[in-house]
């Protein structure tokens, strides 16, 4: 059967040509963490959950008995995810310094610290330090990763704590 240019164009516009109409819809958004710390390892790590196209990521600490403060950078693909909010948890006192700012698209700078030289938080068991909220902008996946070269955790004397920094991924969908 021979189609004129007009007929072929009309079929495509009406949806009767070429496509079967079975284009897949994006799957649900999800979050995959890196392996979580063992009971004997000190770590700051991410645990995520989703609500629709929203990714909610808790920043956790584990295996540290005297965590006074942390400063870190988190990066992600800004074409895949949009930062909605970054909030410190209720673990921090009212006197704490709690700052977070998206310094560049896809890069968040965070400083959460107690003021003064008082005792730090007991994170020998896992505690939530804060929560990051993202909206999925596309079907594209993205790592949500700590920049370990720009991240540190400190005890109440200002000494750097040896912790593993574990990130996570929002897989493509």
VENURFEN-V629997 format. One line per field, one symbol per residue. ss: DSSP state (h for helix, s for strand, l for the rest). psi: psi as a letter, one per 40 degrees, with the letter a starting at -180 (. if undefined). burial: b if it has 16 or more other C-alpha atoms within 10 Angstrom, else e. A space follows every 10 residues. Layout:
ss: ???
psi: ???
burial: ???
This chain:
ss: llllhhhhhh hhhhllllll llllllllll lsslllllll llssssssss sllsssssss sslsssslss ssssslllll ssssssssll llllllssss ssssllssss ssslllllll ssslllssss ssssssllll lssssslhhh lsssllllls lllssslsss lll
psi: hhhidddddd dddeeeidie efhhiiiiii hhiihiiide hhihihhiii gbehhhhhhi iieheghdii hihhiihedd ihhdihhiie diideihhii hhdihehhhh hhiiiafiia ihfdihihdi hhhihheaei iiihiigdef iiiiaeeeih ihiihhaiih ii.
burial: eeeeeeeeee eeeeeeeeee eeeeeeeebb bbbeeebeee ebbbbbbbeb eeebbbbbbb bbbbbbbbbb bbbbbbbeeb bbbeebbbbe ebeeebebeb ebeeebbbbb bbbbbeeeeb bbbbebbbbb bbbbbbeebb bbbbbbbeee bbbbbbeeee bebbbbbbbb eee
